[in-house]
Amino acid sequence: MAFGFRTNALAPAGLIVDRVTVEADAIEVCVRSPAVIARCPLCSSPARRIHSRYVRRVADLPFGGRPVRLRLTARRFVCEQARCPRRIFGEPFAGVLGRGARRVERLETVVHHLGLALGGRPGAGLARRLMLPVSNDTLLRVVRRRTMRPDAPLRVVGVDDWAFRRNCRYGSIVVDLERRRPVALLPDREIATVAAWLGDHSGIAVVARDRGGGYGEAAARVLPHAVQVADRWHLMENASAAFLNAVRAAMTPIRRTLGATRIDPKLLTVAERLQYEGYLRRARADEAVLSMAREGLSIKAIARRAALARGTVRRILRGEHGDAFRTRQSSLEAWLPVLAAEWTEGCANGAELWRRLRRRGFQGSLRVVTEWATRRRRSEAKGLRQLQRAPSAKTIAKAMTIERDRLTKGDAILVASIEAAAPELAKARVLLDRFHAMVRRHAAQELDPWIADASPSLLGSFTRGVVRDQAAVRAALGEPWSNGQTEGQITKLKLIKRQMYGRAKLDLLEARLIGAG
């Protein structure tokens, strides 16, 4: 079936094609408007009298692999209203071509979306392949110019910080949680900046935020009527971090229970000896800090005298001591029974043991096998007890918080022995489980009993923070809002920022983020 091609299809709707010229590298289309009258841009009265004509050359979407140039014949009209200060005005092309534009609206839309999706140089490179030659600066100008800021009234917002450069400079993002789209980027996370922005939007009724005090103070200062909602994910994460600190503080009785308090330097490899010597130096420094604290010195004075950071002094006083060895999950753990069997059969060469394990599917390195063989050989030659290692605090905290029916037999025995040696730690684990279940079930009525039970426990510091922010925590357990959508928008913002190598200014980041939303 044959199809006829109409030349009017080359031009945007609302224009008439007079002539089409096909050249080797482009297509030129002569077009005009079919309108008889035009309305004055000032008084909106219709005008029929034509003053003169002129030609506008604008770009359009490509056709057949060739760029298309429109040769648009435009008219100037005379406004016949005597009271109108405008006597002559150019013919408008609403919906087709903007005032002073060099590209038709449909091409401008494509350029805008290229800039939103790819940015400057990548967008310009793709535009050249699509026969839409625009520069990277043009793409960014279009993105900035066509940004449509949300003007709907805000009722529920989420506020969080994001990093221009991690640990150096931070900004703030505000998200409309009802419409699930970002509305503003702020240049910092200072209380005054956030309070000034919130003060301009007095209709906000709910503010979802993290548990940092800055955003809460800013909202309370300018929106005292608004309900503040703490982020539920941060609540659960902070509770888990508090339990991990409790495990770190209880590592001494845990090592004593596991028989890992005595370390024989004769059994250590070179790498382990370096770690152990560093541990001894830290232990001496910790003892010096504790002795100064017993003398009544403040944290600031101890930090100045011991040349330590105040955060380090605070961790020492809380009992958060480091382990003797950086215990990690070893690739050799699952192969220890096989190694013991091979050793019993008479194979005592580390390289040969490694080759035998490789034939069975072992993916680890030669070094871990030879270190195991060296330690085993030394213990047998000198009749010494093998080096016992306690798992790291993170490993113990993970084993204690996993459901009991999912633990292996060895982990179950480990957890049972730890809880028997440190009953306060077992109580803290029960309180942690209660808190997580309370957050998941949105059981706000259980908050006060939990606070009463957890205040004298190892989770006391976390509990005191919950009490200070109790209204926001209670709202997090009762309200449907949370900062999860805000965190998702921050992830999108990071992607856009990294596309531009972190060099985009705040207005361009905001334009691309809001446009992409």
N, C-alpha and C positions, 0 to 999 in steps of 0.2 A: 504494500500500500504506500503510495507516494504522499508525502506531506509537503505543503507549501510553507515557505519561510517568509515571514513578514518583517520588513525592515524596522517597523516600530518596536520590535522586540529588542533591538539594540539599545534603545533609549529607556530611561526611567519612565514609569507610568505618569501620565500628565503632560508629556511632551510629544510633539509631532516631528517626525523625521522628514526632512526635505531632501537630503542627498547623503549618500554614503560613498566615501572614497577609500578603497582598499589599497594600502601602500605595502611595501616590502616588509617594513618593520612595525607598522601600526595601522589602525583603522580610524579614520576621521569621520564623524557623524555630525552633520549640520542639523540642528534641532531648533524649535521655537515653541512658545506656549500658545495653546489654542484660545486662551481667555481673551474676552473682548474688553473687560473692564478690570480695574485693579483698585484696591482700597488703600487710601492714604494711611501710612503708619501712625500718624498723629491723631487725626480726627475720624478715621475709619470711614469716611464718606467715599462712595464709588466715584472713580474718575474714568472718563472715556477718551479724553483728548490726549493724543500722543504728541510729546514734545520732540523726541528724537529716538534713535536706535544706536546700539553699540553691541559689540561682540565680546562674550566671555568664553574663555577657553578653560575647560575643566576636565578632570580625569574621571573615568568611569571604570567599571569592572572589565577585566580582559575578556576577549572572545576569540576562540580558535587559536590560542597560543600567542595572540598579539594584544598589546595594550590598546585600549580604546580612548580616544580623545573626543570630547564633545565640543562642537563649535556652536555655542548657544547664542542666538540672536535675542538680546534683551531690549526692552523698551523703557523710555522715561515718560512718565505721565505728568500731566498738569493737574494739580488740585484746584478745583473751581470754587471751593468754599472761601468766601472772602475773609472770614475770621481766622482761618488756619494759617499759622506762620510758615508752614511748609508749602512752597509753590510748586516745586518739582521733586519727584521721588522716583527711585528706580523700581522696576517691576519685581515684586517678590515672587519667590518660587518655594513656597512653604511645603515642607515634606520632601522636597527634591534637592534643594540646594540652599545652604545657609548664606547669610549676608557676608560677602567677601570671601566665601569658601572657594578653594581650588579643587575640591573633590566633592562628588555627589554624595548624598546622605548614605546610600547603600554601600559605597566604597569606604566612607568614613567609619561606618559601623564595623566593617571587616578589619580596618586598620586598628580601631579601638580594641577589638577582641584579641588581635595579635599582640598588641602591647600588654593587655591584661595577662594573657597566658604565658608569654615568653619574655617580656621586657624589651630592652633596647636592641642590643646587637643580635641576639638570637632571632628576635622578631623581624629585624631588618633583613637578615639572611634568608629567612623563609619567605618574606614578602618578595624578594627578588626572584626566587624560584616560582612564585605564583604570578609573576608578571605584574606586581604591584610595587614598583620601586619607591620606597620611602626610606628615609634615614632613621637611624636609631633615635636621634634627638626629636624627630617628628613624631615617632611612636610615643615617646614619653610625654611630649606636649599634649598629644591627643588624649592620653590616659588622664593627665592632670585636668585638662579642660572639660572632659565629659564625665567627671566623677559626680555622681548623684548621691549626695549625702542624705541618709534617712531623715525624713522630717516627721515621721509618725510619733505621737507622744509615747514616752517611755514610762513603763510601770514596773518592770522587773529587769534588773541588770545584774551582770556578773562582772567583777573587777579582779584583775590579777596582774602580776608583773611579768615582763619578758626581757630578755637580755639583748641589748645592742652588742655588748661584748661581755661574756660571762665573767663574773666576779669583779667587773670594772664599772660598767654603766648599764642601767636598767631603765626601761620605760613601763608604761601601764597600758592595758587594753581594757576597753569597756564593750561588753556584748549585750545586745538585747536578747534575753533568754526566751521571751515569748515568740519572737520571730526568728530566733536562732541565727542572728547575723551580727557582725561587728558594727559598731557605730562610731568609735573614736579611738585614736591612739594618742597617748599623752607622752610628753618628752621625758618624764622621770616618774618616780614613785613617791615623791615627797607628799606629805600630808596636805600642804597648802595647795599644791597643784590639783590633787584629786578633789579636795574640798571645793575649790573654785569651779571645777567642771560640774560636780554634783549640785552645787548651788544654783547653776543655770538651768537645772532640770528638777524643779521642785515637785513635780508630779510623781517621782519615783517612790514606790511603796515598798519594794523588796530589794535588798542589796545582798547578793551572794558573793562571798569573798573567802580567801584562805584564812588561816588562823593567825597570821601576822597582825600586829597591833595597829599598823599605820592606816590601812584602809578602814578598819573599824572605827578608829578615832576620827577620821575624816568624815565618814558617814554620820557618826553621832553628832558631830559639830554642826553640820548644815542640814541634815535630814533627821532630826530627833524622832520624828513620827515613823520613819521607815523601819521595817523588820530586817534585821541582819541575820543572815544564814551562813553558818560555817560550812565549809566544804566537807562532805562526808568522806571522800577518799583521803583527805589530809588527816581527818580524825583517826581513821583506822591506821594510817601510816605512822602517825605520831605515837599511837598506842603501841604499835609493834616496835618502834624505835626505843620507847621507854622500857619495854620488856628486854630488848637486846642489851640496854645499859645495865639492867638488873642482872642479867646473866654475866656480863663482864665483871660486875662488882663481886659476883659469887664464884669467880674462877678459882680462888684459892681453896675453898672446901671441895670444889669439884675435882681439882687435881689431886687433892689428898684422897678422895674417895676412889679415884681411878688408879691410884698408885703411880702418879706421874709427877710427884713433887721432887724426886731425886733424879738428877741428871748427871751421868758419868761422862766427863769430857773424853775419856778414852774411846767411847763408842761413837763419837761424833765425826762426821765427814768434814772436809774443809769448809764447805758452804754452811753446814749446820753450826760449826764452831764460830764462824763470823756472826751468825745470827745470835748465838748464845752470848757471845761477848757483848754485843750491842744490848741484849736484854739485861745483862748485869749492870752495864753503865746506866741504863734507864732506871733500874731498880734502885741504884745508889742515889740517883737524882730524885726519885720519888720519895725516898726516905728522908732526904734533906728537906724537901718541901713539906712533908708531914711534920717533921720536927719544928720547922718554923711556924707552922700553923698551930702546933701545941703551945708555942710561946705567945700566941695571941696576935700574930701579925696578920694584916689584911691580905686579901688576894693581890691587890695592886702592889703592896710593899713586897710580897714574896716574889712576884713576877719581876720587879725591878732588881731585887737582890740576887735572884737566881738566873737572871737573863733569859727568862722564859716568857712565852706569850700567856696572857691571862686566861685564855681558853684552855691551854695546856695545864696550867695550875688548877683551874677549876675541875678538869677531868681527873687529875690526880687526887684532889681532895674528895671527889665523889667515889673514889675507888675504882675508876675505869682504867685498870692497868692493862698493858699490852701482854700478849702471849710470848712465851720464850721463843717459839718458832711460828712463822707464818704458815699456819696449817691450811692446806688446800686439799681439795679432792684429788687424790692421786690416780693416775691411769693404771697403777699397779694393784689397786685395792682388790679388784675382782680376780686377779691372777695369783694372789698370795698362796692359796692352797696348792696350786700347780707348782709354784716355785718351791714350796716346802717339800712336796713329793719328789721333785727332781733333785733337790739338795740331799734328801735322805737316801736316794739311790746312788749318790756319789758324785754328782755333777756340781762342782764348786767354782767353776769358771764363769765370771759374769757375762762375757761375750757369748759363750756357748749357751748359757741360759737364755740370753736375749734371742739368739737365733732359734732356739727351740720354741720359745713363746711366739716368735714371728710366724713360724710354720703353723701354729695353732690359731692365728688371727690377731695377735697382739699388735696394737697400733702405736704403742709408746716408744720412747727413745731408748737408746742404749744406756744413757747415763743413769736413769732411775733404777735399772736392773743392776748395774755394777755397784751403785751406792748401797743397794739392799744386800748384795753379796758381800761387800766390804764390811758392813756392819755385822752381818751374820758370822763372818769369818773371825772378826775380832772378839765377838762375844764368846765363841766356842774356844778360841785359842787361849783366852785369859780367864775363862770360867766366870765371866761376868754376866749379870742379868741384862737382857736386851733392853734397849732404850724404849721406854713407854712414853707415848705422846697423848696428851689430852686433845680431843677435837677442839677446833676454834669456837669462839663464842657464837659466831653466826651459825655454825653447824649445829651446835647444841640448841640454840633458840629455834632453829627450823625444825629439828627433831621433836622438840617439846610442843610446838604449836601445830604439828601435823596430827590429823585424826589417828587415834591409836590403832584402828583396824587397817590402816595403810602403812604402818611401820613394819620394817623387817624384824626378824627375831633379835638380831644383834642390837638394832636401834631401840627396840622395846626394853631390852635389858639395860642398856645405857641410860635411857630416860628414867627407868624405875630406880636405878642406883643413885642418880643425881637427885631425884625428888626425895629419896630417903635421907640423903646427906644434907639437902638444903630445903627444908619444908617451907620456908618463906618464899622460895622461888616457885615451888609447886603452887602455893596460894596465889602468887602473881600470875601464873599461867591460867588458873581458873578465872581470875578476874579479867584477864585479857580476852578469854573466850566469851565471857559474859558481855563485855563491851562490844566486841565485834558482832555478836548475835543481836544485841540491842540496836546497833546502827543498821544492820541488814533488815530487821523487822520494823524499823521506825517506831520502836517502843519507847516513846518519850516518858511514859509513866515509870519506867525502870531506872531513870537517871539518878534520882535522889537516893534510892537505896544503894545503887552502885557506888556513888560518891562516898556514902557513909562507910561502906565496906572497904573501899580502896584507899581511903585517906591514910590509914596507918600502915599500909603495905609498901612493898618495894616500888609500886607505881605511884607513890605519893607526889612526886614532882609533876608527873603528867596530870594527876588529879587536881592539883592546885591550879594548873593552867586551865583545866576544864571549868573549875569554879569561877575563875576570873572572867571567863568568856561564856558563862553558863547560859545566858539568854540566847546567844547565837547557836550554841550547841543544841539547846532544846528546840530551837527553830529548825535546825538541820534534821532532827529526829521527827518533827511533825510536819514540815513543809515539803512539797514535792520538788522544790528548786534546789539545784546544786551547781557547782562550778565546772562540771564535766564538759559542758558545751564551750565554756571559756577556754579550757585546756585544749580542746580540739581546734579552736580558732588560733591559739598560739602555735600549734603544730603547723597549721597552714601558713601563718606568718613567718615561721622559721624557714619554710620551703621557699617562700617568695624572697626573703632576705638573702638566703644563700644563692639563689639564682642570680642575684645582682652582686654577689661576692661581698655582701655586708657593707656596700658603699652607698646605698640609696638613702636619700634624705627622708625625714619623717613624713612629709606630705606625699611623696611618691609611694612609700610603703602603705600609707593609709589609703591612697587612691586605688592601688592594686588590690589591697585586701578587701575593701568595701565593694569594689567593682566585681571581684571574683565571687563575693558572697551572694 
